[in-house]
Amino acid sequence: MRAAALALALSGVLLTGCGTSPSTASGPKGPAPAAKGFPVTVDNCGTRTTYDKPPSRVVTIHQHPAELMLALGLKNRMVGTAFPDSDVLPAFRKDFAAIPELARKEPSFESVLDAEPDFVYGGYASAFSENEGRSRKAFADAGIDTYLNREYCGKKKVSMTDTYDEIRAIGSLFGVPERADALVADLRGRVAKTTEAVEGAPSVPVFVYDSGDKSAFTAGGKSLGTEVIRLAGGANVFADLDDVFGDVSWEQVVARKPEVIAIYDYAGADSVERKKEFLLSQPALAEVPAVRNKRFVVLPLTATLVGVRAPYAVEDLARGLHPERFR
């Protein structure tokens, strides 16, 4: 990501503080009144929850929920993070580092309980793995509310609109809808600026390389990555793959002649350099235009997920596809 530009852009919408605080009772009789703008009822992946006040002790599992929380100025609500899978955005590194890290991967149910949260926000479905004892029911039985990123609610296709809707949903749930609206407006504006810059340019065929050697694991037509590519002035050569991700043969890659390869970068995978070395070392790929011309663009995997990064990934990718439009 382009650190300086990103930090400057986000500084315009980041707000500090805890957001709306619950009101206190005016006297010894009767319950405390609801916080301003509450109660709020949220239906998330089939789990319906009514909040009388914003959550105050939050654990995020996976990086993109944590960055979204920080982008909304909710640092002081966060009591734990887990599973960072790429470099944290420059604008958030200091705040992110100040929050206790519960685990390098998904944390145990017990370690989450030890942080005494009232809310757990998961990025991937694995955040609430029943096999590992972290089901949403298990948290509910412990009196802890949960929220799963809408990308994993079983939607058939993910779009940039889902990113904006996720931001607004979290903003509402935490009593900071104005911050969410400001952040969405900024992100929409940045996408629009990029699409204007590449308007009229020839669409560039792009192959997404996530991983794989015997076959290629790539982004399909239902992924947010496909929309990022389109908005950046490209076309995913496997947009017809009827899934978010899937395996394709190297013969298919050769046949579709991508001019640029977008390499997804994330923790636990081969390094970007090893991925490039692999692609460049395969004789069968030697005449693929992207390989022959060594046209690679690196995107953090988190930049292709529902969160605050995807709109910035549009510009980063567009600069790789159409550098002449950004000189």
Backbone torsions as a table, in degrees:
resi	resn	phi	psi	omega
1	MET	NA	153.8	-179.6
2	ARG	-84.8	98.4	-166.2
3	ALA	-58.4	-50.0	-174.6
4	ALA	-63.1	-45.7	-178.5
5	ALA	-65.4	-39.6	-177.7
6	LEU	-66.7	-45.4	-179.6
7	ALA	-62.3	-41.6	179.8
8	LEU	-64.6	-42.0	-178.1
9	ALA	-65.3	-45.9	-176.6
10	LEU	-70.9	-25.9	-179.5
11	SER	-63.0	-23.1	179.7
12	GLY	-74.2	-21.0	-178.0
13	VAL	-115.6	-11.5	178.8
14	LEU	-72.6	135.7	176.5
15	LEU	-127.7	142.3	-178.7
16	THR	-92.3	171.8	177.0
17	GLY	101.4	-177.3	-173.1
18	CYS	-101.3	-0.8	-178.4
19	GLY	79.2	-156.6	-177.1
20	THR	-67.8	127.8	178.8
21	SER	-101.1	147.3	179.0
22	PRO	-64.7	141.6	178.4
23	SER	-71.5	157.3	176.8
24	THR	-105.3	156.8	-179.6
25	ALA	-67.6	143.8	-177.3
26	SER	-82.8	-10.5	-179.2
27	GLY	-160.1	-179.8	-175.9
28	PRO	-73.1	-14.9	-175.9
29	LYS	-100.9	141.0	173.4
30	GLY	85.0	159.7	179.8
31	PRO	-74.6	158.8	176.6
32	ALA	-66.5	139.4	178.4
33	PRO	-66.2	156.9	179.1
34	ALA	-65.0	153.2	176.3
35	ALA	-63.6	156.0	-179.6
36	LYS	-56.7	130.6	-179.7
37	GLY	84.0	0.9	-179.0
38	PHE	-115.3	158.9	8.7
39	PRO	-74.4	154.3	176.2
40	VAL	-122.6	128.7	177.6
41	THR	-107.5	128.7	-177.4
42	VAL	-122.4	129.9	173.5
43	ASP	-105.8	106.4	-175.0
44	ASN	-119.3	111.7	178.1
45	CYS	53.0	36.4	178.7
46	GLY	88.2	-3.4	176.6
47	THR	-101.1	115.1	-176.6
48	ARG	-99.8	123.1	-176.3
49	THR	-132.3	135.4	174.1
50	THR	-107.6	126.7	-179.2
51	TYR	-107.0	125.3	175.5
52	ASP	-85.4	-16.2	177.5
53	LYS	-156.9	162.4	-179.8
54	PRO	-67.2	145.8	172.4
55	PRO	-57.6	147.7	-176.4
56	SER	-120.6	-13.8	179.5
57	ARG	-134.1	101.9	-169.2
58	VAL	-114.0	134.4	168.4
59	VAL	-110.9	129.1	174.4
60	THR	-105.5	135.9	175.8
61	ILE	-114.7	116.9	-172.9
62	HIS	92.6	156.0	-167.8
63	GLN	-76.1	-39.1	-173.3
64	HIS	-65.5	-34.0	173.0
65	PRO	-64.3	-36.9	179.4
66	ALA	-63.3	-44.1	-179.4
67	GLU	-66.7	-35.7	177.6
68	LEU	-64.9	-43.3	177.0
69	MET	-59.3	-44.6	-179.4
70	LEU	-66.7	-36.1	178.8
71	ALA	-64.4	-24.5	177.9
72	LEU	-93.6	9.2	177.2
73	GLY	71.8	31.5	-174.4
74	LEU	-106.3	25.6	-178.1
75	LYS	-54.1	-41.6	-174.4
76	ASN	-73.7	-3.9	174.4
77	ARG	-93.6	-8.5	-169.2
78	MET	-97.2	125.2	-178.5
79	VAL	-114.6	0.8	177.7
80	GLY	-176.1	147.3	174.1
81	THR	-129.5	165.1	176.7
82	ALA	-155.8	150.6	173.0
83	PHE	62.2	61.5	168.9
84	PRO	-71.1	130.9	-176.4
85	ASP	-120.5	8.7	171.8
86	SER	-163.1	174.9	177.3
87	ASP	-60.2	134.0	177.7
88	VAL	-67.8	144.6	179.2
89	LEU	-54.9	137.7	-176.1
90	PRO	-51.7	-38.3	-177.7
91	ALA	-64.8	-18.8	-173.4
92	PHE	-114.6	-1.8	-170.9
93	ARG	-59.9	-43.9	-177.8
94	LYS	-64.2	-47.5	-179.6
95	ASP	-66.3	-41.0	-180.0
96	PHE	-61.9	-42.0	-177.9
97	ALA	-65.8	-23.7	-178.1
98	ALA	-81.1	-11.1	-178.7
99	ILE	-92.9	132.4	-179.0
100	PRO	-57.0	134.0	175.4
101	GLU	-93.7	119.4	-176.4
102	LEU	-81.4	-29.2	-178.8
103	ALA	-167.9	153.3	176.4
104	ARG	-76.7	-24.9	174.5
105	LYS	-117.6	-157.3	176.3
106	GLU	-65.3	135.0	-177.9
107	PRO	-79.6	161.6	173.3
108	SER	-72.1	157.9	177.4
109	PHE	-57.7	-41.2	-177.6
110	GLU	-65.4	-39.1	-179.1
111	SER	-68.9	-30.8	174.4
112	VAL	-68.1	-44.9	178.8
113	LEU	-59.3	-35.9	-179.5
114	ASP	-61.1	-26.3	179.0
115	ALA	-79.7	-5.9	178.2
116	GLU	54.0	52.5	179.1
117	PRO	-81.1	159.7	167.9
118	ASP	-109.3	2.4	-175.8
119	PHE	-159.0	134.4	175.9
120	VAL	-124.0	126.9	-177.1
121	TYR	-113.5	112.6	-177.4
122	GLY	-101.8	142.6	-179.0
123	GLY	-90.7	-45.6	176.4
124	TYR	-108.9	160.6	178.3
125	ALA	-56.9	-29.8	-178.8
126	SER	-65.0	-13.9	176.0
127	ALA	-59.5	-32.1	-177.2
128	PHE	-117.5	47.4	-179.0
129	SER	-67.8	120.6	178.3
130	GLU	-67.1	-36.4	-179.0
131	ASN	-64.5	-25.4	-179.5
132	GLU	-102.5	11.6	173.7
133	GLY	80.8	14.1	-177.4
134	ARG	-113.4	32.7	-179.1
135	SER	-63.9	157.6	177.8
136	ARG	-62.7	-32.2	177.0
137	LYS	-65.4	-40.5	179.4
138	ALA	-61.0	-41.9	177.7
139	PHE	-67.3	-41.9	179.3
140	ALA	-60.5	-41.1	178.4
141	ASP	-63.6	-25.0	177.9
142	ALA	-90.5	5.4	178.1
143	GLY	80.4	22.6	-176.5
144	ILE	-115.6	126.2	176.9
145	ASP	-76.5	153.2	-179.4
146	THR	-135.0	158.4	176.9
147	TYR	-147.0	131.7	178.9
148	LEU	-110.6	133.8	176.3
149	ASN	-47.9	131.5	-173.3
150	ARG	-60.5	-17.6	178.6
151	GLU	-61.2	-24.5	-176.1
152	TYR	-109.4	26.3	176.9
153	CYS	-92.1	11.3	178.1
154	GLY	88.7	14.9	177.0
155	LYS	-64.8	147.5	-177.3
156	LYS	-79.1	-24.3	-179.5
157	LYS	-149.6	142.0	-178.0
158	VAL	-109.8	135.7	-177.9
159	SER	-131.2	172.4	177.1
160	MET	-63.7	-28.3	176.6
161	THR	-60.3	-35.0	177.2
162	ASP	-62.2	-35.8	176.4
163	THR	-61.2	-48.8	-178.9
164	TYR	-65.5	-39.7	179.0
165	ASP	-65.1	-38.0	178.6
166	GLU	-63.4	-44.5	179.8
167	ILE	-60.7	-44.5	-178.5
168	ARG	-67.8	-37.9	179.0
169	ALA	-63.2	-45.5	179.2
170	ILE	-67.1	-38.7	177.3
171	GLY	-60.6	-41.4	178.9
172	SER	-67.0	-44.8	-177.6
173	LEU	-61.7	-32.9	-178.7
174	PHE	-98.4	8.0	175.3
175	GLY	73.6	24.2	178.8
176	VAL	-127.7	54.9	-176.8
177	PRO	-63.8	-30.8	179.2
178	GLU	-65.8	-39.0	177.9
179	ARG	-64.5	-41.2	179.6
180	ALA	-63.1	-43.3	179.4
181	ASP	-62.6	-40.3	179.5
182	ALA	-65.9	-40.6	179.6
183	LEU	-66.4	-44.4	178.8
184	VAL	-61.4	-42.9	179.7
185	ALA	-61.0	-40.5	179.2
186	ASP	-65.4	-45.4	-178.2
187	LEU	-66.7	-41.5	176.8
188	ARG	-60.5	-42.7	-179.9
189	GLY	-62.3	-37.7	-179.3
190	ARG	-71.0	-38.5	175.1
191	VAL	-63.1	-44.3	-179.4
192	ALA	-61.4	-40.0	179.6
193	LYS	-62.6	-40.2	179.4
194	THR	-69.6	-44.8	-179.4
195	THR	-63.8	-33.1	175.8
196	GLU	-66.2	-38.1	-178.1
197	ALA	-65.6	-32.7	-177.0
198	VAL	-101.2	2.9	-178.0
199	GLU	-58.4	131.6	179.5
200	GLY	86.6	-10.4	179.3
201	ALA	-76.1	148.2	177.9
202	PRO	-60.3	137.2	178.6
203	SER	-67.7	131.7	-176.4
204	VAL	-99.0	125.0	177.1
205	PRO	-68.2	126.5	-175.2
206	VAL	-123.8	134.1	172.5
207	PHE	-109.6	126.6	176.6
208	VAL	-89.9	123.1	176.2
209	TYR	-110.7	109.1	175.6
210	ASP	-89.3	-53.9	-177.2
211	SER	-171.1	179.5	175.3
212	GLY	110.4	147.5	175.2
213	ASP	-125.1	-48.0	177.0
214	LYS	-68.2	-34.3	173.2
215	SER	-141.5	173.3	-177.7
216	ALA	-108.5	127.3	174.5
217	PHE	-90.8	120.0	-169.7
218	THR	-136.8	170.0	178.6
219	ALA	-83.9	130.5	179.1
220	GLY	-94.6	-175.2	-173.9
221	GLY	-68.3	-17.4	-179.0
222	LYS	-93.6	3.1	-177.9
223	SER	-85.0	154.4	172.9
224	LEU	-65.4	-29.3	178.1
225	GLY	-57.7	-35.1	178.7
226	THR	-64.9	-39.0	177.5
227	GLU	-70.9	-37.4	175.8
228	VAL	-57.6	-44.6	179.2
229	ILE	-62.2	-44.6	-179.4
230	ARG	-62.3	-45.9	-179.2
231	LEU	-66.0	-25.7	180.0
232	ALA	-84.8	0.1	179.0
233	GLY	92.5	27.9	178.7
234	GLY	-129.1	-175.9	176.7
235	ALA	-141.7	124.3	176.7
236	ASN	-66.9	120.7	-177.0
237	VAL	-68.2	-13.1	176.0
238	PHE	-116.3	35.0	176.4
239	ALA	-64.3	-19.3	179.4
240	ASP	-84.3	-2.5	175.4
241	LEU	-73.1	117.1	-169.1
242	ASP	-83.6	60.4	-179.5
243	ASP	-166.1	171.0	175.5
244	VAL	-73.2	-46.2	174.8
245	PHE	-135.2	158.2	176.1
246	GLY	-172.8	169.1	179.0
247	ASP	-94.4	138.7	174.3
248	VAL	-131.6	159.8	-180.0
249	SER	-82.8	156.5	176.3
250	TRP	-67.4	-27.6	175.7
251	GLU	-62.9	-36.8	176.9
252	GLN	-66.6	-39.8	178.6
253	VAL	-60.8	-46.4	-179.9
254	VAL	-60.3	-44.2	-175.8
255	ALA	-64.7	-28.0	-175.0
256	ARG	-92.0	-4.2	168.8
257	LYS	48.5	57.2	177.2
258	PRO	-65.0	142.5	178.4
259	GLU	-94.1	-18.6	176.9
260	VAL	-138.2	142.4	173.5
261	ILE	-113.4	122.4	174.9
262	ALA	-93.3	116.6	-178.2
263	ILE	-97.3	124.4	177.4
264	TYR	-84.7	131.5	-175.9
265	ASP	-115.4	129.1	178.2
266	TYR	-163.6	160.5	-179.0
267	ALA	-65.0	144.2	177.8
268	GLY	91.1	-8.7	178.0
269	ALA	-105.6	171.2	172.8
270	ASP	-58.8	151.4	177.8
271	SER	-65.3	160.7	178.0
272	VAL	-57.9	-41.4	-178.6
273	GLU	-63.7	-39.1	178.5
274	ARG	-68.2	-35.4	176.7
275	LYS	-65.3	-42.5	177.9
276	LYS	-63.1	-44.7	-179.8
277	GLU	-59.4	-41.0	179.2
278	PHE	-62.5	-49.1	-178.0
279	LEU	-62.4	-39.8	-177.9
280	LEU	-75.0	-19.2	-175.4
281	SER	-91.9	-6.3	-175.9
282	GLN	-88.5	112.9	-179.5
283	PRO	-55.4	-35.3	-177.9
284	ALA	-65.6	-21.7	-177.9
285	LEU	-98.9	0.2	-171.0
286	ALA	-57.8	-33.4	-177.1
287	GLU	-97.8	4.7	172.0
288	VAL	-66.6	125.9	-174.7
289	PRO	-50.6	-42.8	-178.4
290	ALA	-64.3	-37.1	179.7
291	VAL	-75.4	-45.3	179.9
292	ARG	-58.1	-38.9	-177.5
293	ASN	-97.3	3.0	178.8
294	LYS	52.1	48.0	178.9
295	ARG	-99.1	96.8	179.4
296	PHE	-120.9	141.3	171.9
297	VAL	-125.0	130.6	-178.0
298	VAL	-99.6	130.0	176.2
299	LEU	-127.8	129.0	171.4
300	PRO	-59.9	140.4	179.2
301	LEU	-55.8	-36.7	-179.3
302	THR	-62.8	-20.1	178.8
303	ALA	-75.3	-8.7	-179.1
304	THR	-113.2	16.1	-180.0
305	LEU	-111.7	165.3	178.2
306	VAL	-70.1	108.2	-177.1
307	GLY	178.7	-162.5	-174.9
308	VAL	-83.7	-11.1	-173.1
309	ARG	-82.3	-31.4	-170.4
310	ALA	-54.8	-43.3	178.9
311	PRO	-61.5	-30.7	177.3
312	TYR	-76.4	-30.6	176.8
313	ALA	-62.9	-30.4	177.7
314	VAL	-58.8	-47.0	179.6
315	GLU	-68.1	-43.6	-179.1
316	ASP	-58.7	-43.7	179.7
317	LEU	-69.8	-40.8	-179.7
318	ALA	-59.3	-36.9	178.3
319	ARG	-65.6	-30.5	176.5
320	GLY	-79.6	-31.0	-179.3
321	LEU	-83.1	-37.6	-175.0
322	HIS	-133.2	62.9	-176.7
323	PRO	-58.1	-29.1	-178.5
324	GLU	-64.4	-21.3	-179.4
325	ARG	-84.2	-3.8	-176.1
326	PHE	-123.6	18.4	180.0
327	ARG	-84.2	NA	NA
